[in-house]
Amino acid sequence: MKPRPNAGDQRGPTSRPAHSARVWDYWLGGKNFYSTDAEVAIELTEMLPHLGRAARAQRGFQSRAVRHLAESGVDQFLDIGVGLPARYGTHEVAQAVVPSARVVYADKDPVVMAHARALMTGRPEGAVAHLLADLRDPDAILLGAAETLDLRRPVALLLLGVLEHVGDGEEAQWIVKRLLSALAPGSHLVVGHLTGVLSPAAMERAVAHWNTTTAPGVVSRTPEEISAFFGGTEPLTPGIVTCSRWRPGAGSRVPAVHRYGGVGLLSH
């Protein structure tokens, strides 16, 4: 199977290593990928069908969660591990509901952030800021975010597809707890994460291939391990579920995907 013709920038050298953000861009129907990224994305979906659908399902979950929070009165968002720009970004969804919403995007990849600064600008009534920072340094993220967000008021913290790049479970748990510890009551945690619960053996093979062909690597976690990130919060209905089934709309019949997610309220 070949990459889609006329989709994405495939002019790069074939030796160019694949990158997770560009693989995601391919799955989301973007154009900021190279032929190597498309090839790896296709190889991964051949090993584990519907990985692309899972990526799109997480994007839909993100939009629904942000819209719900904005409609509930949250007007500040900290989105870490933003990835390459795609339709319905956090600022677009939030500011469509609350034009004065303030959004901070953070990512450690300077190329990703260059794209974000150019394309993710937001409405003049609100604010959109871009922070070059690593998830593994939460204090730097909090310090930079505080230049745009008022951390004394509720903030929605988005960690979508980024915790899976922290292989050490204890470190990942510490990062989440440190970030939440700086946020005011009424803040929310939004997490989306890769899981192999539907096809454990196939996921193991796909992750191994991902980690030998693509940087940065990933780790799959169980629903129980993903749920543990929400310790100290009150998960909103329907809890921590396959992200395609987080409030998809009345009467919607959607398949489970290889990603779990949820939204938790920080009440104290």
matplotlib code that plots the C-alpha trace (Angstrom):
import matplotlib.pyplot as plt

x = [0.0, 1.4, 1.0, -1.9, -0.8, -0.8, -1.2, 1.5, 5.0, 6.7, 9.8, 12.0, 14.8, 13.8, 16.3, 14.4, 13.3, 9.6, 8.2, 5.2, 3.7, 3.9, 2.5, -0.4, -0.7, -1.1, -3.8, -5.7, -5.7, -3.1, -0.3, 2.7, 4.3, 6.9, 6.7, 8.6, 5.9, 3.1, 4.9, 5.2, 1.6, 0.5, 2.7, 1.3, -2.3, -1.5, -0.2, -3.1, -6.1, -8.0, -5.1, -5.8, -9.5, -8.3, -6.3, -9.3, -11.6, -9.2, -9.4, -13.2, -13.0, -10.8, -13.3, -16.2, -14.4, -13.2, -16.6, -18.2, -15.8, -16.1, -19.9, -19.5, -17.6, -14.0, -12.2, -8.5, -6.8, -3.3, -2.7, 0.6, 2.0, -0.1, 1.4, 1.1, -1.9, -5.1, -8.7, -10.7, -7.8, -8.3, -8.4, -10.8, -13.3, -13.0, -13.2, -16.2, -18.0, -16.1, -14.4, -12.3, -10.9, -7.1, -5.1, -1.5, 0.0, 3.2, 5.4, 9.1, 9.5, 10.6, 9.3, 5.9, 5.8, 6.9, 3.8, 1.7, 2.8, 2.1, -1.3, -2.8, -3.5, -7.1, -9.5, -8.5, -10.9, -8.9, -5.3, -3.3, 0.3, 2.9, 5.5, 8.5, 8.8, 9.1, 6.4, 9.1, 9.8, 6.3, 7.7, 8.9, 5.6, 3.7, 6.0, 5.6, 1.8, 1.4, 2.4, -0.9, -3.2, -4.3, -3.5, -5.6, -8.7, -9.8, -7.8, -8.4, -5.2, -5.1, -2.7, -3.8, -1.5, 1.5, 1.8, 2.4, 5.7, 6.8, 7.7, 8.3, 4.9, 6.0, 7.5, 4.3, 2.2, 4.5, 4.2, 0.4, 0.3, 2.8, 0.8, -2.5, -1.0, -0.5, -4.1, -7.1, -10.1, -12.6, -9.8, -10.2, -7.8, -8.4, -6.3, -6.3, -3.9, -3.0, -4.2, -3.9, -6.9, -8.7, -5.8, -2.9, -0.7, -1.2, -0.6, 2.6, 3.9, 2.8, 4.4, 7.7, 7.6, 6.6, 9.6, 12.1, 10.9, 9.6, 10.8, 9.7, 8.7, 5.4, 4.1, 0.7, -1.1, -4.0, -7.3, -6.5, -3.1, -4.8, -7.5, -4.7, -3.8, -7.1, -6.3, -7.4, -10.1, -13.7, -14.2, -17.1, -19.7, -19.2, -15.8, -12.6, -13.7, -12.7, -12.5, -14.9, -17.6, -17.0, -20.3, -20.6, -24.1, -27.5, -28.2, -24.7, -23.4, -19.6, -17.0, -14.4, -10.9, -7.3, -7.4, -9.0, -9.8, -11.7, -12.2, -11.7, -12.7, -10.2, -12.5, -9.8]
y = [0.0, 3.4, 6.8, 8.9, 10.8, 14.6, 14.5, 16.0, 17.1, 14.0, 15.8, 15.0, 12.4, 8.8, 8.6, 11.3, 9.6, 9.5, 11.7, 11.0, 14.4, 14.0, 10.4, 11.9, 14.6, 11.9, 10.1, 13.4, 14.2, 17.0, 18.0, 18.5, 15.0, 13.4, 10.1, 8.4, 9.4, 8.2, 4.9, 4.4, 5.4, 2.9, 0.1, 0.8, 0.6, -2.6, -4.1, -2.6, -1.6, 1.5, 3.3, 6.2, 6.1, 6.1, 9.3, 11.0, 9.8, 11.4, 14.6, 14.5, 13.7, 16.8, 19.0, 17.7, 18.1, 21.6, 22.7, 21.2, 22.9, 26.3, 26.0, 25.3, 28.5, 27.5, 30.2, 29.2, 26.2, 24.8, 22.3, 20.4, 18.3, 20.2, 18.5, 20.0, 22.3, 20.5, 21.6, 22.3, 23.1, 24.0, 27.7, 27.4, 25.3, 27.3, 30.8, 29.7, 29.5, 32.1, 34.6, 35.9, 32.5, 32.3, 29.4, 28.4, 25.7, 24.0, 21.5, 20.7, 20.4, 23.8, 22.8, 22.0, 25.3, 27.3, 25.9, 26.6, 30.3, 30.8, 29.1, 29.0, 32.6, 32.9, 35.8, 39.3, 39.2, 36.4, 35.3, 32.4, 31.9, 29.4, 27.9, 25.9, 23.6, 19.9, 18.0, 16.6, 20.0, 21.0, 23.9, 25.6, 25.0, 26.5, 29.5, 30.2, 29.6, 32.0, 34.9, 34.3, 32.4, 33.4, 30.2, 31.5, 30.7, 27.4, 26.1, 23.1, 21.1, 19.0, 16.1, 14.4, 11.9, 13.2, 11.1, 8.1, 9.6, 9.3, 5.7, 5.7, 5.3, 6.9, 9.9, 10.3, 10.2, 12.8, 15.1, 15.1, 15.6, 18.5, 20.3, 19.8, 21.0, 24.4, 24.8, 26.3, 24.3, 24.1, 23.2, 20.2, 17.5, 16.1, 13.0, 10.9, 8.0, 4.9, 1.6, -2.0, -3.3, -4.2, -6.1, -6.5, -8.6, -6.5, -3.3, -4.7, -5.4, -2.0, -0.1, -2.0, -1.0, 2.6, 2.8, 1.5, 3.7, 6.9, 9.5, 10.1, 6.6, 5.7, 3.3, 1.8, 1.7, -0.2, 1.6, 1.2, 2.9, 5.7, 6.1, 6.5, 9.8, 11.2, 10.6, 13.6, 14.6, 13.7, 12.1, 13.5, 11.1, 8.7, 8.3, 7.1, 5.3, 4.6, 8.2, 7.7, 7.1, 10.1, 12.0, 11.3, 12.6, 11.2, 8.0, 7.7, 4.2, 4.4, 1.7, 1.5, 2.6, 2.1, 5.3, 6.0, 9.3, 11.3, 14.6, 15.0, 18.0, 19.2, 20.1, 20.9]
z = [0.0, -1.0, 0.7, -0.6, -3.8, -3.7, 0.1, 2.3, 1.5, 0.2, -1.1, 1.8, 1.5, 2.1, 4.9, 6.9, 10.2, 10.8, 13.6, 15.8, 15.2, 11.4, 11.6, 13.5, 10.9, 8.2, 10.2, 10.7, 7.0, 7.3, 4.8, 7.1, 6.7, 4.5, 2.6, 5.4, 7.9, 5.6, 5.1, 8.9, 9.5, 6.9, 8.3, 11.8, 10.7, 8.8, 12.0, 14.1, 12.0, 13.0, 14.6, 12.3, 13.3, 16.9, 16.3, 14.7, 17.5, 20.1, 18.1, 18.3, 22.0, 22.5, 20.7, 22.7, 26.0, 25.3, 24.1, 27.2, 29.5, 27.7, 27.9, 31.6, 32.2, 31.8, 29.8, 30.3, 28.6, 28.9, 26.0, 26.4, 23.5, 21.0, 17.9, 14.4, 13.7, 12.7, 12.3, 15.5, 17.7, 21.4, 20.7, 17.8, 19.8, 23.1, 21.5, 19.4, 22.7, 24.7, 22.4, 25.3, 26.2, 26.8, 25.5, 26.0, 23.7, 24.9, 23.0, 23.2, 19.4, 17.9, 14.4, 15.9, 17.7, 14.6, 12.8, 15.9, 16.1, 12.4, 12.2, 15.7, 16.5, 17.8, 18.2, 19.2, 22.2, 23.7, 23.8, 22.3, 23.5, 22.4, 24.8, 23.8, 26.8, 27.7, 29.5, 31.7, 33.1, 34.5, 36.5, 33.4, 31.7, 34.7, 34.8, 31.2, 31.2, 34.1, 31.7, 29.9, 32.3, 35.8, 37.7, 40.6, 38.5, 36.9, 34.0, 31.8, 31.5, 28.3, 28.0, 24.8, 23.2, 25.1, 28.3, 26.2, 25.3, 29.0, 29.3, 33.0, 34.7, 38.0, 36.2, 34.2, 37.4, 39.0, 36.1, 36.2, 40.0, 39.8, 37.1, 39.0, 42.2, 40.7, 39.5, 41.3, 42.4, 39.6, 37.1, 34.9, 33.6, 30.1, 29.2, 26.0, 25.9, 23.7, 25.1, 23.9, 25.7, 22.5, 20.9, 23.4, 21.2, 18.1, 20.1, 21.5, 17.9, 16.7, 19.6, 19.1, 15.4, 16.3, 18.6, 16.1, 13.2, 14.8, 17.3, 20.0, 21.0, 22.7, 25.4, 25.7, 29.0, 30.4, 31.2, 34.8, 34.4, 32.4, 35.1, 37.7, 36.2, 37.4, 41.1, 43.1, 40.6, 40.1, 36.6, 34.8, 33.3, 31.6, 33.3, 31.7, 28.6, 25.0, 23.8, 21.0, 23.5, 25.7, 25.2, 21.4, 21.3, 22.0, 20.1, 18.7, 18.1, 17.7, 17.9, 20.6, 19.6, 20.8, 22.9, 26.3, 27.7, 30.2, 32.0, 35.7, 38.0, 40.5, 43.4, 46.1]

ax = plt.figure().add_subplot(projection="3d")
ax.plot(x, y, z, "-o")
ax.set_aspect("equal")
plt.show()
